[in-house]
Amino acid sequence: MKPRDVDSYISALPKEIQPLLKKVRRAIRGAAPNATEVISYNMPAYRQQGMLVYFAGCKSHIGLYPPVRGNEALQKAAAKYAGPKGNLKFPTDQPLPLTLINRIVRHNAKQNAAKAMARKKK
């Protein structure tokens, strides 16, 4: 069944994963307080001048999408969590890298703002 909002998405997952998802949500909201929460591709997503980030709860990890691009230092910091397509997987049995998530979201927000500004100049 498709979740209607982020709260229903989180509450539908196993109890042991819910606190982790709530932490990811807080990290994202802290980095982009003006972003709009939506459900896209049946998972939580955040939109601010375009899509910022998606996250998903899985059995053994929390996924964060899309891959980090356009910042070499950030890509290097995220590399140990990158899956085959570059999407990030944070193991549920390890502490979440909330500062990294915050940095990624802020980076994506800056990229979206620059793209929006470039579109306005055309």
Backbone as a chain_set.jsonl record, in Angstrom:
{"seq": "MKPRDVDSYISALPKEIQPLLKKVRRAIRGAAPNATEVISYNMPAYRQQGMLVYFAGCKSHIGLYPPVRGNEALQKAAAKYAGPKGNLKFPTDQPLPLTLINRIVRHNAKQNAAKAMARKKK", "coords": {"N": [[0.837, -1.186, 0.0], [0.567, 2.208, -0.843], [2.264, 4.761, 0.88], [0.782, 7.63, 2.443], [1.975, 9.852, 3.499], [5.04, 11.029, 5.092], [5.037, 10.291, 7.786], [3.246, 8.079, 7.811], [4.678, 6.365, 6.172], [7.001, 5.839, 7.715], [5.829, 4.686, 10.018], [4.861, 2.306, 9.009], [6.985, 0.62, 8.786], [9.324, -1.782, 10.304], [9.509, -1.697, 13.894], [12.094, -1.409, 15.03], [13.532, -0.025, 13.123], [12.279, 2.379, 12.798], [13.091, 4.526, 14.669], [15.582, 5.19, 13.578], [14.929, 6.107, 11.027], [13.488, 8.355, 11.737], [15.532, 9.926, 12.785], [17.058, 10.372, 10.478], [15.204, 11.821, 9.023], [14.993, 14.125, 10.674], [17.599, 15.123, 10.388], [17.621, 15.782, 7.68], [15.538, 17.691, 7.6], [16.687, 19.589, 9.261], [18.794, 20.495, 7.698], [17.507, 21.489, 5.492], [15.176, 23.311, 6.111], [13.055, 24.558, 4.793], [12.233, 22.877, 2.855], [9.855, 20.872, 1.087], [8.059, 18.145, 2.23], [7.402, 15.12, 0.633], [5.889, 12.2, -0.848], [7.479, 10.155, -3.02], [8.059, 7.887, -5.596], [7.188, 5.967, -3.832], [8.509, 6.488, -1.427], [9.869, 8.585, 1.226], [10.567, 11.921, 0.31], [12.216, 15.023, -0.439], [11.621, 18.263, -1.474], [12.922, 21.157, -2.91], [13.194, 23.726, -4.836], [13.437, 21.836, -6.771], [14.076, 18.262, -6.646], [15.568, 17.253, -3.641], [16.467, 15.108, -1.978], [15.941, 11.626, -1.299], [14.809, 9.091, 0.97], [14.963, 5.755, 2.324], [13.791, 2.984, 4.212], [15.262, -0.08, 4.804], [15.769, -3.619, 5.312], [18.39, -4.115, 6.369], [19.679, -1.713, 6.107], [19.63, 1.911, 5.749], [18.601, 3.695, 3.043], [19.822, 6.346, 0.981], [19.161, 8.663, -1.465], [19.503, 10.785, -4.364], [22.731, 9.687, -5.77], [25.724, 11.338, -4.541], [26.919, 14.184, -6.147], [29.143, 16.466, -7.82], [30.758, 17.554, -5.812], [33.74, 16.973, -4.73], [35.026, 16.472, -2.221], [32.845, 15.843, -0.587], [31.852, 13.628, -1.941], [33.964, 11.881, -1.494], [33.808, 11.625, 1.303], [31.395, 10.294, 1.498], [31.875, 7.936, 0.199], [32.395, 5.41, 1.43], [29.892, 4.478, 2.013], [28.646, 4.162, -0.364], [26.735, 2.426, -2.795], [26.589, 0.121, -5.609], [25.507, 1.775, -7.661], [26.058, 4.231, -6.718], [24.228, 5.247, -4.925], [23.524, 5.797, -1.478], [24.07, 3.661, 1.34], [23.324, 3.164, 4.575], [24.289, 1.206, 7.146], [22.087, -0.421, 9.416], [23.004, -1.344, 11.807], [24.999, 0.256, 12.684], [26.18, 3.484, 13.848], [24.333, 6.24, 12.592], [25.47, 8.443, 10.027], [24.793, 11.332, 10.609], [25.685, 13.978, 10.385], [26.959, 13.9, 7.922], [24.769, 13.323, 6.275], [23.344, 15.698, 6.622], [25.166, 17.497, 5.458], [25.126, 16.586, 2.799], [22.479, 17.118, 2.035], [22.423, 19.927, 2.295], [24.306, 20.565, 0.336], [22.988, 19.578, -1.966], [20.797, 21.3, -1.941], [22.058, 23.747, -2.471], [22.989, 23.224, -5.056], [20.524, 22.907, -6.393], [19.483, 25.495, -6.066], [21.318, 26.99, -7.555], [20.841, 25.961, -10.115], [18.19, 26.786, -10.447], [18.525, 29.552, -10.45], [20.078, 29.859, -12.75], [18.203, 29.082, -14.664], [16.392, 31.191, -14.466], [17.869, 33.266, -15.503], [17.885, 32.776, -18.18]], "CA": [[0.0, 0.0, 0.0], [1.345, 3.437, -0.962], [2.123, 5.663, 2.036], [0.186, 8.933, 2.098], [2.902, 10.89, 3.955], [6.254, 10.483, 5.696], [4.675, 9.619, 9.042], [2.687, 6.749, 7.539], [5.775, 5.55, 5.641], [7.829, 5.396, 8.841], [5.07, 3.815, 10.929], [4.606, 1.014, 8.369], [8.209, -0.19, 8.81], [9.578, -2.425, 11.597], [9.716, -0.795, 15.038], [13.515, -1.151, 15.293], [14.059, 0.879, 12.094], [11.58, 3.662, 12.884], [13.877, 5.618, 15.272], [16.645, 5.576, 12.644], [14.307, 6.914, 9.979], [13.149, 9.65, 12.332], [16.786, 10.688, 12.872], [17.381, 10.811, 9.12], [14.232, 12.877, 8.712], [15.392, 15.338, 11.406], [18.831, 15.638, 9.768], [17.227, 16.406, 6.413], [14.766, 18.904, 7.915], [17.624, 20.567, 9.815], [19.6, 21.039, 6.6], [16.623, 22.156, 4.521], [13.911, 23.513, 6.826], [11.997, 25.044, 3.907], [11.898, 21.846, 1.868], [8.537, 20.265, 1.181], [8.059, 16.678, 2.337], [6.481, 14.447, -0.274], [6.153, 10.791, -1.123], [7.795, 9.987, -4.429], [8.547, 6.509, -5.773], [6.767, 5.265, -2.613], [9.409, 6.736, -0.3], [9.96, 9.994, 1.589], [11.42, 12.763, -0.52], [12.2, 16.43, -0.054], [11.671, 19.109, -2.665], [13.217, 22.577, -2.713], [13.703, 24.135, -6.149], [13.767, 20.542, -7.375], [14.202, 17.209, -5.634], [16.811, 17.308, -2.869], [16.921, 13.805, -1.489], [14.965, 10.597, -0.939], [15.373, 8.067, 1.851], [14.142, 4.545, 2.428], [14.173, 2.016, 5.223], [15.385, -1.457, 4.335], [15.998, -4.553, 6.413], [19.712, -4.001, 6.984], [20.27, -0.401, 5.899], [18.805, 3.052, 5.375], [19.093, 4.185, 1.765], [19.718, 7.774, 0.699], [19.246, 8.826, -2.914], [20.366, 10.186, -5.384], [24.165, 9.722, -5.435], [26.346, 12.652, -4.366], [27.635, 14.641, -7.348], [29.514, 17.87, -7.884], [31.564, 17.993, -4.677], [34.7, 15.881, -4.559], [35.239, 16.179, -0.798], [31.629, 15.199, -0.093], [31.826, 12.295, -2.554], [34.962, 11.071, -0.78], [33.269, 11.349, 2.639], [30.267, 9.364, 1.361], [32.297, 6.768, -0.59], [32.306, 4.123, 2.148], [28.486, 4.089, 2.07], [28.107, 4.107, -1.73], [26.449, 1.14, -3.409], [27.054, 0.006, -6.991], [25.059, 2.9, -8.493], [26.39, 5.466, -6.024], [23.276, 5.542, -3.858], [24.147, 5.522, -0.184], [23.47, 2.665, 2.221], [23.808, 3.294, 5.937], [23.902, -0.003, 7.878], [21.256, -0.145, 10.59], [23.706, -1.781, 13.018], [26.065, 1.219, 12.943], [25.647, 4.842, 14.038], [24.032, 6.968, 11.351], [26.311, 9.63, 9.805], [23.819, 12.408, 10.479], [26.369, 15.179, 9.898], [27.152, 13.681, 6.488], [23.454, 13.489, 5.64], [23.085, 17.133, 6.648], [26.043, 18.117, 4.44], [24.636, 16.191, 1.475], [21.242, 17.858, 1.769], [22.783, 21.331, 2.07], [24.957, 20.597, -0.977], [21.95, 19.427, -2.993], [20.002, 22.533, -1.945], [22.848, 24.755, -3.18], [22.955, 22.872, -6.478], [19.19, 23.232, -6.905], [19.35, 26.957, -6.116], [22.121, 27.46, -8.69], [20.108, 25.592, -11.335], [17.016, 27.669, -10.529], [19.031, 30.88, -10.801], [20.484, 29.787, -14.162], [16.965, 29.048, -15.463], [15.812, 32.541, -14.438], [18.693, 34.132, -16.336], [17.659, 32.459, -19.61]], "C": [[0.882, 1.248, 0.0], [1.152, 4.311, 0.269], [1.578, 7.011, 1.59], [1.079, 10.097, 2.516], [4.084, 10.225, 4.65], [5.945, 9.758, 7.004], [4.134, 8.22, 8.783], [3.741, 5.824, 6.943], [6.585, 4.97, 6.796], [7.079, 4.407, 9.718], [4.776, 2.447, 10.325], [5.829, 0.089, 8.408], [8.431, -0.788, 10.192], [9.967, -1.422, 12.686], [11.185, -0.448, 15.262], [14.138, -0.186, 14.275], [13.454, 2.28, 12.218], [12.401, 4.776, 13.543], [15.002, 6.097, 14.353], [16.092, 6.472, 11.542], [13.931, 8.299, 10.497], [14.385, 10.526, 12.471], [17.201, 11.213, 11.501], [16.465, 11.96, 8.727], [14.619, 14.183, 9.389], [16.65, 15.961, 10.792], [18.509, 16.366, 8.459], [16.5, 17.715, 6.674], [15.672, 19.994, 8.495], [18.454, 21.244, 8.736], [18.767, 21.836, 5.612], [15.253, 22.386, 5.155], [12.754, 23.983, 5.949], [11.597, 24.025, 2.846], [10.507, 21.284, 2.143], [8.688, 18.755, 1.236], [7.01, 16.115, 1.389], [6.788, 12.952, -0.265], [6.351, 10.688, -2.627], [8.454, 8.622, -4.584], [8.287, 5.682, -4.511], [7.751, 5.416, -1.45], [9.429, 8.226, 0.016], [10.945, 10.729, 0.687], [11.233, 14.21, -0.09], [12.47, 17.274, -1.285], [11.928, 20.558, -2.249], [13.92, 23.041, -3.978], [14.143, 22.905, -6.947], [13.898, 19.508, -6.272], [15.574, 17.304, -4.962], [17.336, 15.916, -2.573], [15.712, 12.92, -1.213], [15.617, 9.728, 0.131], [14.405, 6.902, 1.953], [14.692, 3.637, 3.516], [14.168, 0.619, 4.631], [15.735, -2.332, 5.536], [17.334, -4.307, 7.128], [20.373, -2.631, 6.793], [19.192, 0.654, 5.659], [19.412, 3.581, 4.081], [18.877, 5.682, 1.631], [20.026, 7.96, -0.787], [19.05, 10.292, -3.269], [21.827, 10.223, -4.954], [24.666, 11.16, -5.303], [27.135, 12.975, -5.635], [28.021, 16.112, -7.187], [30.3, 18.408, -6.702], [32.499, 16.847, -4.314], [34.913, 15.49, -3.102], [34.04, 15.44, -0.209], [31.503, 13.787, -0.661], [32.802, 11.367, -1.837], [34.446, 10.686, 0.61], [32.154, 10.3, 2.596], [30.668, 8.034, 0.73], [32.13, 5.442, 0.139], [30.864, 3.616, 2.267], [27.879, 3.863, 0.678], [27.92, 2.672, -2.205], [26.911, 1.163, -4.855], [26.653, 1.18, -7.895], [25.343, 4.249, -7.834], [25.407, 5.878, -4.956], [23.872, 5.094, -2.534], [23.339, 4.534, 0.634], [24.125, 2.782, 3.59], [23.352, 2.072, 6.729], [23.134, 0.341, 9.156], [21.933, -0.565, 11.896], [24.903, -0.885, 13.352], [25.445, 2.598, 13.162], [25.426, 5.528, 12.684], [24.949, 8.182, 11.222], [25.436, 10.869, 9.557], [24.445, 13.709, 9.977], [26.597, 15.08, 8.399], [25.84, 13.869, 5.735], [23.111, 14.972, 5.551], [23.904, 17.844, 5.572], [25.548, 17.812, 3.028], [23.395, 16.999, 1.102], [21.546, 19.333, 1.506], [23.446, 21.51, 0.702], [23.921, 20.513, -2.102], [21.075, 20.679, -3.085], [20.742, 23.651, -2.685], [22.847, 24.484, -4.682], [21.609, 23.236, -7.092], [18.995, 24.743, -7.042], [20.131, 27.523, -7.303], [21.427, 27.141, -10.014], [18.896, 26.501, -11.527], [17.417, 29.069, -10.961], [19.428, 30.906, -12.282], [19.259, 29.776, -15.078], [16.336, 30.436, -15.544], [16.574, 33.485, -15.374], [18.468, 33.9, -17.82], [16.55, 33.248, -20.194]], "O": [[1.841, 1.328, 0.767], [0.019, 4.581, 0.668], [1.877, 7.478, 0.491], [0.97, 11.196, 1.971], [4.125, 9.002, 4.781], [6.538, 8.718, 7.29], [4.523, 7.272, 9.466], [3.705, 4.618, 7.185], [6.826, 3.764, 6.853], [7.643, 3.389, 10.12], [4.468, 1.511, 11.063], [5.717, -1.096, 8.097], [7.8, -0.357, 11.158], [10.657, -0.436, 12.429], [11.5, 0.679, 15.642], [15.179, 0.407, 14.556], [14.063, 3.258, 11.785], [12.412, 5.891, 13.021], [15.337, 7.282, 14.35], [16.709, 7.47, 11.171], [14.044, 9.292, 9.778], [14.301, 11.742, 12.296], [17.64, 12.356, 11.373], [16.914, 12.957, 8.161], [14.582, 15.239, 8.758], [16.753, 17.184, 10.687], [19.06, 17.43, 8.175], [16.802, 18.733, 6.051], [15.452, 21.181, 8.253], [18.779, 22.426, 8.845], [19.271, 22.756, 4.969], [14.279, 21.734, 4.781], [11.592, 23.822, 6.323], [10.714, 24.29, 2.031], [10.054, 21.233, 3.286], [9.359, 18.157, 0.395], [5.871, 16.583, 1.354], [7.812, 12.51, 0.257], [5.487, 11.089, -3.408], [9.314, 8.25, -3.786], [9.075, 4.801, -4.168], [7.811, 4.549, -0.579], [9.052, 9.044, -0.823], [12.012, 10.215, 0.352], [10.235, 14.571, 0.534], [13.416, 17.033, -2.034], [11.259, 21.105, -1.372], [15.107, 22.777, -4.168], [15.113, 22.955, -7.703], [13.836, 19.847, -5.09], [16.601, 17.419, -5.63], [18.483, 15.585, -2.872], [14.615, 13.402, -0.933], [16.843, 9.638, 0.194], [13.206, 7.035, 1.707], [15.904, 3.538, 3.711], [13.184, 0.191, 4.029], [15.967, -1.832, 6.636], [17.388, -4.294, 8.358], [21.491, -2.409, 7.258], [18.027, 0.346, 5.405], [20.605, 3.881, 4.031], [17.877, 6.221, 2.105], [21.037, 7.468, -1.289], [18.438, 11.001, -2.47], [22.137, 10.738, -3.88], [24.096, 12.082, -5.887], [27.91, 12.157, -6.129], [27.337, 16.888, -6.521], [30.491, 19.62, -6.601], [32.095, 15.877, -3.673], [34.974, 14.303, -2.783], [34.209, 14.511, 0.582], [31.1, 12.861, 0.043], [32.494, 10.199, -1.601], [34.628, 9.549, 1.045], [31.988, 9.52, 3.533], [29.873, 7.094, 0.729], [31.758, 4.445, -0.48], [30.645, 2.448, 2.588], [26.735, 3.424, 0.56], [28.798, 1.822, -2.051], [27.556, 2.12, -5.286], [27.402, 1.533, -8.806], [24.917, 5.289, -8.335], [25.702, 6.765, -4.155], [24.632, 4.127, -2.479], [22.108, 4.554, 0.634], [25.32, 2.534, 3.747], [22.156, 1.908, 6.967], [23.489, 1.273, 9.879], [21.483, -0.181, 12.975], [25.722, -1.23, 14.204], [24.326, 2.858, 12.72], [26.235, 5.402, 11.764], [25.183, 8.882, 12.207], [25.357, 11.378, 8.439], [23.812, 14.457, 9.232], [26.446, 16.069, 7.681], [25.809, 14.502, 4.68], [22.64, 15.443, 4.516], [23.381, 18.699, 4.856], [25.554, 18.688, 2.163], [23.283, 17.5, -0.017], [20.98, 19.924, 0.586], [23.18, 22.484, -0.002], [23.972, 21.278, -3.065], [20.66, 21.071, -4.175], [20.131, 24.411, -3.436], [22.719, 25.409, -5.484], [21.553, 23.807, -8.182], [18.41, 25.211, -8.018], [19.656, 28.435, -7.98], [21.427, 27.964, -10.93], [18.612, 26.935, -12.644], [16.718, 29.701, -11.753], [19.14, 31.875, -12.984], [19.274, 30.391, -16.144], [15.802, 30.812, -16.587], [15.986, 34.392, -15.963], [18.827, 34.747, -18.637], [16.241, 33.096, -21.376]]}, "num_chains": 1, "name": "protein.A"}
